[in-house]
């Protein structure tokens, strides 16, 4: 098969320009509605549950999950499907454990919840540290992925791709704040769901709309083993640890948690999770069909020849079935996906810097709206610049483990203090700081001495810590440190406020 | 905290509502863990079972994997439907008997 991948075709550029023009027009519209901090960080709490469901799905369905899982299924068959299920299971846990209390207790960031009863400065600084660390790993993986993918699809040089992503997403966030960022996510989610649905229908149309016939074609070409579990779960403990990070790390991702402040109340927050889980579940259900289709129609040899990781499986099958225009559409959607995810991460990073650090730590909660908005915009530019610089510095590095690391840090440093502050009267400032510090340092340290970095990147003979994902150790350790440090200290003022906190958590009395 | 807010926070009804909410969400979380880790353990130990064919080439592992995703969504739906129907009604009842928001 002949492919135009890697050359900027007219249709790819055209679709890309249409998407950018549409989203920038939207930003212009949103900019006129973004005057206060509540509008900048939380879209004025005016987003409906369905809209927020799409935006949450948009934040979560990254280019890595779309292209990566399709590629994994294409090259490794059933094992790729196992991977897809792991990415969904955090969503039910999110609603069971933290989404509604978070909505009722907080204002703009998850640190609002952790610091609700505790001493502001230490808890804000620690929470912002955990949050920003998570966001940096996440944005680094996105930026390097963006540079590579855009180079593969459009033939644009890596540096140009990184700078373009940085510049366009800064326009969204800087001028349109959360309103623009939310609508960019909604548009991107709809385009992505539409594109993958169309791709699935086109694949199935080649197999008389029967998945069974598709699987037979895969088995005829690559053997029955393509439809059986292979070597992915060779170490159950490591798989359980990765599962924990994926499941509970979601509950500590600042850019996801921040979305719950954009809806009017806890009921809307709850309903939006049901929509988001539906969209994301549907996405992960049909992506394996695209992957198997690529394997049967395009062939593993060609997919691997273009990108060893299989990332181009979905674009290749799109070109085969829908020609250059459809490839252009899928490439433009992948680009839009990266833009939207990086915009969401940048807004979350800016809110931690300006709301938690500047307003509540430097200024003790006293600053005018105008001042806060100015700092928020400076922080946005700062975080965006850091993202671009990181993307440049890590050019050519294998950063696939960075997303896993972001989830591990989120599950270990952000989730434990968040849950403890919601459910435990005796939780203290020392407990919060200790759990964040322990979770962040342990997850970082353990990943450095794990096979992921110690062996694969530093080429040492054997790893000191045997697991690739540290969450199974670092998360319980963070909970334990939070408990012990709280038992060793007492904070009567925090305990006295717990009844008020409960009324606000469960009944929404006093919620913003 | 006003006197009546303290009464509300300490009332048996409020405590029962909170306990009911956590009971349901912890049961659902446990089911979610069982579902997902059950699947992982099945992959680690029951490879022969998952490779069993149910069609010409289709293995039973494929519908099982899909079922994990659908069931995870189903658990979410159980919680949301319960909370929208029962929890919110109880919240409205408790709030109407409570003093107005301290918010201006």
Interface residues (C-beta under 8 A of the other chain):
Chain A: X78 X81 X82 X84 X85 X86 X88 X89 X91 X92 X93 X95 X96 X97 X100 X211 X212 X215 X216 X218 X219 X220 X224 X227 X228 X229 X232 X233 X236 X239 X240 X243 X247 X267 X270 X271 X273 X274 X277 X278 X281 X284 X285 X423 X499 X500 X502 X503 X506 X507 X508 X509 X510
Chain B: X1 X5 X6 X8 X9 X10 X14 X17 X18 X21 X22 X25 X26 X28 X29 X32 X35 X36 X37 X39 X40 X41 X43 X44 X47 X50 X51 X53 X55 X56 X57 X58 X59 X61 X62 X65 X66 X68 X69 X70 X72 X73 X75 X76 X77 X79 X80 X83 X84 X88 X91 X94 X95 X98 X101 X102 X103
